[in-house]
């Protein structure tokens, strides 16, 4: 399809993620207060959306603790800084097998596998404007770790999101994930136009070459809204590529720790760098209210205490 550059771009800041980065940079936030402050700083730098996970405040390990999500949500909403809150719903789908000859028993210490409703508990409690829906299963990065999202799980979680009035952000790690997302829309589980995040270069999903990227772009229905990112040193090149191809931009410490070679970044610095690239291309950065209008979101009041 012909490329049409996006001239009105929103930026998502992926604040902390669930990877093992907590000891690789002092800027990776751990506590709800640190995560909220990083999200607020990213919003002030130009991000319209803050995509957040929570971590154990002491160890930095990924967490599904509802109290941590509630504190994070309250701090962001009470801050006086407007930003669209996007909470992950990807936790609770991790299976880590034994070795190739003896896959069972599972590695129980590393496996975190719960039902669809439990995976959505913090979303139902906090009611962010957006939450993620990882739209497929993937051999994910290291060891025998499988990010597990079966059709039944996705149908249940997607319907819960729709019923709660929370906009799903479909995270697509390969073209098959987009295929299933269109099926969810056909079945009426998700509404159209949907919102998609193209996740490039995540082992072992879609590699981050431009041919694969354009295959992903071409599998997004033309009336949907989409954004894209890649990892590490490819984060900023893919910010430019996404805009050129008609999409929006995600940056942040979930995907990349460095501002430049050898220089550790903050989330706000990565957003500022992306703003410079986008505006240098002749596009405008749009804020939270424009994103709400574009995506059909309703701003949430602070969580009742």
C-alpha positions, -999 to 999 in steps of 0.1 A, spaced: 0 0 0 12 36 -5 27 52 26 10 82 41 31 99 67 13 106 100 13 144 107 -5 142 141 15 118 162 10 106 198 38 92 219 34 64 244 61 62 271 66 26 283 78 34 318 93 2 333 82 -31 318 86 -65 334 120 -75 321 151 -80 343 164 -44 338 160 -32 374 197 -36 382 210 -24 348 201 12 352 194 34 383 167 52 362 144 21 360 116 29 385 106 2 410 81 16 435 46 30 426 58 64 435 89 62 413 68 47 384 42 74 388 68 102 389 85 88 358 51 87 340 44 123 350 79 134 338 74 116 305 40 134 301 56 167 307 82 159 281 55 152 255 41 117 260 3 115 258 1 79 271 20 62 299 22 25 297 29 10 331 37 -22 348 44 -25 385 74 -40 403 82 -52 438 95 -20 454 124 -38 472 136 -63 445 124 -47 413 109 -80 403 77 -78 382 45 -80 402 7 -83 398 0 -68 433 -33 -50 431 -23 -26 459 8 -15 439 -14 -8 408 -39 11 429 -12 33 444 3 40 410 -31 49 395 -39 72 424 -6 90 422 -9 96 385 -45 108 386 -39 130 417 -8 146 402 -24 174 382 -5 163 351 -28 150 324 -18 117 308 -37 87 294 -30 58 317 -23 24 300 -18 -5 324 -5 -39 313 -27 -69 314 0 -92 301 12 -105 335 0 -139 347 5 -157 314 41 -170 318 49 -207 316 85 -218 321 91 -255 312 118 -279 323 144 -291 299 138 -304 263 136 -340 274 117 -334 306 94 -304 301 74 -314 332 73 -306 360 72 -269 352 97 -245 367 73 -234 394 95 -206 407 95 -189 374 60 -198 361 32 -172 367 1 -186 352 -34 -176 363 -69 -174 349 -82 -146 326 -103 -129 353 -74 -128 378 -52 -113 351 -78 -85 348 -83 -79 385 -62 -47 386 -79 -34 354 -113 -39 369 -101 -22 401 -82 8 386 -101 13 353 -73 28 332 -83 43 299 -63 17 281 -49 -17 289 -28 -41 268 -40 -73 252 -11 -95 240 -29 -110 211 -11 -144 209 13 -169 224 50 -165 219 83 -183 226 96 -153 245 132 -144 247 151 -165 271 151 -202 282 119 -222 277 96 -193 287 63 -192 268 41 -161 269 8 -178 269 -24 -162 255 -48 -189 242 -78 -180 221 -101 -187 251 -81 -165 273 -80 -137 248 -117 -139 241 -125 -137 279 -100 -109 286 -111 -90 255 -147 -92 265 -139 -81 300 -121 -50 287 -150 -41 264 -175 -46 293 -154 -24 316 -151 3 290 -113 1 289 -98 4 254 -76 -26 246 -42 -19 231 -36 -50 210 1 -59 213 11 -77 182 44 -96 181 38 -112 148 13 -111 119 -7 -140 133 -15 -119 163 -30 -93 140 -50 -120 122 -65 -131 155 -72 -95 165 -93 -89 134 -112 -121 143 -120 -107 178 -134 -76 161 -155 -98 137 -169 -116 167 -179 -84 184 -156 -90 213 -135 -59 205 -149 -28 189 -136 -12 158 -116 9 151 -91 -10 173 -58 2 187 -26 -18 179 10 -17 192 34 -33 167 62 -49 188 93 -53 166 125 -72 174 113 -91 205 128 -125 205 112 -146 190 85 -126 174 86 -103 143 122 -94 135 129 -57 133 138 -54 96 118 -30 75 103 -57 52 88 -74 82 77 -41 97 58 -32 65 42 -67 65 30 -59 100 18 -24 90 0 -39 59 -19 -63 82 -34 -35 103 -69 -26 90 -68 8 74 -93 23 98 -75 12 130 -50 33 150 -16 19 155 18 26 171 51 8 169 84 3 187 116 -17 185 143 -24 211 176 -10 222 195 11 196 167 6 171 141 25 193 146 59 177 149 47 141 116 29 145 101 61 159 109 77 126 98 46 106 64 44 124 56 81 116 66 77 79 44 46 76 14 64 91 16 53 127 24 66 162 54 62 185 64 43 216 96 49 235 107 43 271 128 23 295 108 -9 290 123 -12 256 157 7 257 179 19 286 202 43 266 200 78 253 231 72 232 259 47 234 271 45 270 247 71 283 218 58 304 185 75 298 155 85 318 120 80 303 116 118 300 148 121 280 137 93 256 104 111 251 122 144 245 145 127 219 115 112 201 97 146 201 128 161 184 128 134 157 90 137 151 89 174 149 121 175 128 101 154 103 74 180 101 48 163 122 30 176 153 29 160 187 -7 156 200 -16 155 237 -39 135 259 -72 152 250 -66 148 213 -57 112 219 -90 107 238 -109 122 209 -90 101 184 -94 68 202 -128 73 218 -116 74 254 -132 88 285 -110 105 310 -112 88 344 -116 106 377 -92 98 406 -98 64 422 -122 67 451 -104 63 484 
